[in-house]
Amino acid sequence: MITASLEKLERELPDDALVLDVGGYIRPWSRADWVIDIMPYDGRGPHGRDGSGPERFSADTWVQRDICAPEPWPFEDDQFDFVTCSQTLEDIRDPVGVCAELNRVAKAGYVEVPSRWVEHSWGIQGPWVGWAHHHWFCDVKPGGIEFVFKHHVVHARRSNYFPDEFHLSLSEEDRVQQLWWEGSFRYEERPILDIYGLDQYLAEFVRDNYPEHGAAIGDRVLTRAGTAMRELGMKLESRGRRQARERSGRR
C-alpha cells in the first residue's frame, strides 16, 4: 500500500472500526483485525509490514483459504466496517468474484492495483513488460474497476509498451490506481475477442500517454492488424468454399 493511503487510513479510520485485509500475506496491514489469504499465518510478511502499530490480527483471526474459491468467505454480510485489498486483484484468477465478496462483507473499503503505466513498462522486473506474475490489466474508473486479461501479445509489439527506463520516471502515486469506495462499487471483466480490438486497447494507451514512442508505431500496427483480420477472414471463407465443394464431390 502506498504511503499516502496508509497515512490517510491511520489518520481517519476510527480505532473501533472492524477491518479486514484481503490478500495480506506478502505485506500484511498491522491495523487489520482479520486477514484472509491462501497462505498461512506463520511466515507472513516476507516483504515486511504495512502500518506503524503492532498487529491487531492474530492466528485466530487469520483465515487461510483460496479467496477465489466459489464458496462465500466465512464472514457475514457487512460484517466489516472497512476492507482493504492492495496489490492482489491483478494476481489472482478471479478478481471479479473477489470484488463481489469485498462488496458483500464490508461497508466501505480501499482497493489498490498497479497502474497501466507500470503494466506497460518494459524492464520494470526483467526483460519483459510489466510484472510477470500479473494476470490482468486493471482500469479504475469512477465508482468501479474493469479487468482485461493480460495477453502475451503485449510483450511482442513495441507499440504496446513504454521503452526501457520509462518506469524510472514514475512516482509512487503514478505506479498505482486507487479505488476508495463506500456502500458498494462496480466491477466487471471487459472481454476483448478480436486481434484488432486487443491491439487497439494496448497500443492506444501507449500512444496517448507517450506519443513520441507510440504514435507512429501504434498507427502502423493497428492498420496491419485490421488488414490481417480481413486477410484471415478471406482465407477462412475460401477454405470453407473449397471444403464444401469437396464434400459435394464425394456425395
C-alpha positions as CSV (number, residue, x, y, z in Angstrom):
1,M,0.0,0.0,0.0
2,I,1.4,3.4,-0.9
3,T,2.5,5.8,1.9
4,A,-0.2,8.4,1.3
5,S,-3.0,5.9,1.5
6,L,-1.6,4.3,4.7
7,E,-1.3,7.7,6.3
8,K,-4.9,8.6,5.4
9,L,-6.2,5.4,6.8
10,E,-4.3,5.6,10.0
11,R,-5.4,9.2,10.4
12,E,-9.1,8.8,9.5
13,L,-10.2,5.3,10.4
14,P,-11.8,5.0,13.8
15,D,-10.0,2.9,16.3
16,D,-13.1,0.8,16.9
17,A,-13.7,0.1,13.2
18,L,-13.6,-3.7,12.4
19,V,-11.1,-4.1,9.5
20,L,-10.4,-7.0,7.1
21,D,-7.2,-7.2,4.9
22,V,-7.8,-9.4,1.8
23,G,-4.7,-11.0,0.3
24,G,-2.4,-9.6,3.0
25,Y,0.2,-12.4,3.4
26,I,3.1,-10.8,1.5
27,R,2.8,-7.5,3.3
28,P,0.0,-7.5,5.9
29,W,-1.5,-4.3,7.2
30,S,-0.9,-4.2,11.0
31,R,-4.1,-2.3,11.6
32,A,-6.3,-5.1,10.3
33,D,-8.3,-7.1,12.8
34,W,-8.8,-10.0,10.3
35,V,-6.8,-11.3,7.3
36,I,-7.8,-13.7,4.6
37,D,-5.2,-15.2,2.3
38,I,-4.3,-18.6,0.8
39,M,-1.0,-18.5,2.6
40,P,-0.6,-19.4,6.4
41,Y,-0.2,-17.1,9.3
42,D,3.2,-18.5,10.1
43,G,5.6,-16.9,7.6
44,R,3.5,-13.9,7.0
45,G,5.1,-10.6,5.9
46,P,8.1,-11.8,3.7
47,H,8.2,-8.3,2.3
48,G,7.6,-6.5,5.7
49,R,4.5,-4.9,7.2
50,D,2.2,-2.0,6.3
51,G,1.4,0.4,9.1
52,S,3.2,1.6,12.2
53,G,1.5,-0.1,15.0
54,P,1.5,-3.7,16.4
55,E,-0.5,-6.3,14.6
56,R,-4.2,-6.3,15.7
57,F,-4.9,-9.6,13.9
58,S,-3.8,-12.9,15.3
59,A,-3.5,-16.6,14.4
60,D,-7.2,-16.9,15.4
61,T,-8.3,-14.1,13.1
62,W,-6.1,-15.2,10.1
63,V,-8.3,-17.1,7.7
64,Q,-6.3,-19.3,5.4
65,R,-8.2,-20.1,2.2
66,D,-8.4,-19.6,-1.5
67,I,-10.1,-16.2,-1.9
68,C,-11.2,-17.2,-5.4
69,A,-12.9,-20.4,-4.3
70,P,-16.6,-20.5,-5.3
71,E,-17.9,-20.7,-1.8
72,P,-18.5,-17.4,0.1
73,W,-15.9,-16.2,2.5
74,P,-16.7,-17.2,6.1
75,F,-18.0,-13.7,7.1
76,E,-21.4,-12.2,7.4
77,D,-22.8,-9.5,5.1
78,D,-21.5,-6.1,6.1
79,Q,-19.5,-7.7,9.0
80,F,-16.6,-5.3,8.5
81,D,-16.6,-1.5,8.7
82,F,-13.7,-1.4,6.3
83,V,-11.8,-3.7,4.0
84,T,-8.5,-3.3,2.2
85,C,-7.3,-5.2,-0.9
86,S,-4.0,-3.9,-2.0
87,Q,-1.9,-5.3,-4.9
88,T,-3.9,-8.5,-5.1
89,L,-6.6,-8.4,-7.7
90,E,-4.1,-8.3,-10.6
91,D,-2.5,-11.6,-9.3
92,I,-5.5,-13.9,-9.0
93,R,-7.6,-16.0,-11.4
94,D,-11.0,-14.5,-10.5
95,P,-10.8,-10.8,-9.5
96,V,-14.5,-10.3,-10.3
97,G,-15.5,-12.9,-7.8
98,V,-13.3,-11.4,-5.1
99,C,-14.8,-7.9,-5.8
100,A,-18.2,-9.4,-5.3
101,E,-17.1,-10.7,-1.8
102,L,-15.5,-7.3,-1.0
103,N,-18.8,-5.7,-1.6
104,R,-20.7,-8.3,0.4
105,V,-18.7,-8.4,3.6
106,A,-17.8,-4.7,4.1
107,K,-19.5,-1.4,4.3
108,A,-16.6,0.5,2.8
109,G,-13.0,-0.1,1.6
110,Y,-9.9,0.7,-0.3
111,V,-8.6,-1.2,-3.4
112,E,-5.1,-0.6,-4.8
113,V,-3.9,-2.1,-8.1
114,P,-0.9,-1.4,-10.4
115,S,-1.3,1.5,-12.9
116,R,-1.4,0.9,-16.6
117,W,1.8,2.9,-16.8
118,V,3.5,0.2,-14.7
119,E,1.9,-2.7,-16.6
120,H,3.0,-1.3,-20.0
121,S,6.6,-0.6,-18.8
122,W,9.4,-2.6,-20.3
123,G,12.1,-3.8,-17.8
124,I,10.4,-3.0,-14.6
125,Q,11.1,-6.5,-13.4
126,G,13.1,-8.1,-16.2
127,P,13.4,-8.2,-20.0
128,W,9.6,-8.2,-20.4
129,V,6.6,-5.9,-20.0
130,G,5.2,-5.2,-16.5
131,W,5.2,-7.8,-13.7
132,A,5.5,-11.4,-14.9
133,H,3.0,-12.8,-12.4
134,H,0.2,-10.4,-13.1
135,H,-2.8,-11.8,-15.0
136,W,-4.8,-8.7,-15.5
137,F,-4.7,-5.1,-16.7
138,C,-6.8,-3.1,-14.2
139,D,-8.7,0.1,-15.2
140,V,-10.1,2.0,-12.2
141,K,-12.9,4.2,-13.2
142,P,-15.3,6.4,-11.2
143,G,-17.1,4.1,-8.9
144,G,-15.6,0.9,-10.1
145,I,-12.9,-1.2,-11.7
146,E,-12.6,-3.1,-15.0
147,F,-10.3,-6.0,-15.8
148,V,-8.8,-7.0,-19.1
149,F,-6.9,-10.3,-19.5
150,K,-3.1,-9.6,-19.9
151,H,-2.5,-11.2,-23.2
152,H,1.1,-12.2,-24.1
153,V,1.0,-10.0,-27.2
154,V,1.8,-7.0,-25.0
155,H,5.4,-8.3,-25.0
156,A,5.6,-8.9,-28.7
157,R,4.8,-5.5,-30.2
158,R,6.8,-2.4,-29.5
159,S,3.7,-0.2,-29.9
160,N,2.2,-1.9,-26.8
161,Y,4.7,-0.9,-24.2
162,F,6.8,2.0,-23.0
163,P,10.6,1.9,-23.6
164,D,13.2,0.7,-21.1
165,E,13.7,3.0,-18.2
166,F,10.4,4.8,-18.6
167,H,9.3,3.3,-15.3
168,L,12.1,5.1,-13.5
169,S,10.2,8.4,-14.1
170,L,7.1,7.2,-12.2
171,S,6.4,8.4,-8.7
172,E,4.9,6.1,-6.0
173,E,1.5,7.5,-6.8
174,D,2.0,7.0,-10.6
175,R,2.6,3.3,-10.0
176,V,-0.8,2.5,-8.6
177,Q,-4.5,3.1,-9.1
178,Q,-6.7,3.6,-6.1
179,L,-10.4,3.0,-5.5
180,W,-11.9,4.4,-2.3
181,W,-15.5,3.1,-2.0
182,E,-18.4,3.3,0.4
183,G,-21.6,1.2,0.2
184,S,-20.5,-0.7,-3.0
185,F,-18.5,-0.4,-6.2
186,R,-18.9,-1.7,-9.8
187,Y,-16.7,-4.4,-11.1
188,E,-16.5,-6.4,-14.4
189,E,-14.3,-8.1,-16.9
190,R,-14.0,-6.5,-20.3
191,P,-13.7,-9.3,-22.8
192,I,-11.7,-8.5,-26.0
193,L,-12.3,-11.2,-28.6
194,D,-10.5,-10.0,-31.7
195,I,-7.0,-9.0,-32.8
196,Y,-7.9,-5.5,-33.8
197,G,-9.7,-4.8,-30.5
198,L,-6.7,-6.1,-28.5
199,D,-4.1,-4.1,-30.4
200,Q,-6.3,-1.0,-30.1
201,Y,-6.7,-1.4,-26.3
202,L,-2.9,-1.9,-25.8
203,A,-1.4,0.5,-28.3
204,E,-3.8,3.4,-27.8
205,F,-2.8,3.6,-24.1
206,V,0.8,3.9,-25.0
207,R,0.2,6.3,-27.9
208,D,-1.9,8.6,-25.7
209,N,0.5,8.6,-22.8
210,Y,3.8,8.6,-24.5
211,P,3.2,9.9,-28.0
212,E,6.9,10.2,-29.2
213,H,7.2,6.4,-28.7
214,G,3.8,5.1,-29.6
215,A,2.2,7.3,-32.2
216,A,3.8,6.2,-35.5
217,I,4.3,2.6,-34.5
218,G,0.9,2.3,-33.0
219,D,-0.9,3.6,-36.1
220,R,1.1,1.2,-38.3
221,V,0.3,-1.8,-36.0
222,L,-3.4,-1.0,-35.9
223,T,-3.5,-0.7,-39.7
224,R,-1.7,-4.0,-40.1
225,A,-4.0,-5.7,-37.6
226,G,-7.1,-4.7,-39.5
227,T,-5.5,-5.9,-42.7
228,A,-4.5,-9.2,-41.1
229,M,-8.1,-9.7,-39.9
230,R,-9.5,-9.1,-43.3
231,E,-7.0,-11.4,-45.0
232,L,-7.7,-14.1,-42.4
233,G,-11.4,-13.8,-43.0
234,M,-10.9,-14.2,-46.7
235,K,-8.7,-17.2,-46.3
236,L,-11.3,-18.9,-44.0
237,E,-14.1,-18.1,-46.4
238,S,-12.1,-19.6,-49.3
239,R,-11.2,-22.7,-47.3
240,G,-14.9,-23.1,-46.4
241,R,-16.0,-22.9,-50.1
242,R,-13.3,-25.5,-51.1
243,Q,-14.3,-27.9,-48.3
244,A,-17.9,-27.6,-49.3
245,R,-17.0,-28.4,-52.9
246,E,-15.0,-31.4,-51.8
247,R,-17.9,-32.7,-49.7
248,S,-20.3,-32.2,-52.6
249,G,-18.0,-34.2,-54.9
250,R,-17.8,-37.1,-52.5
251,R,-21.6,-37.5,-52.4
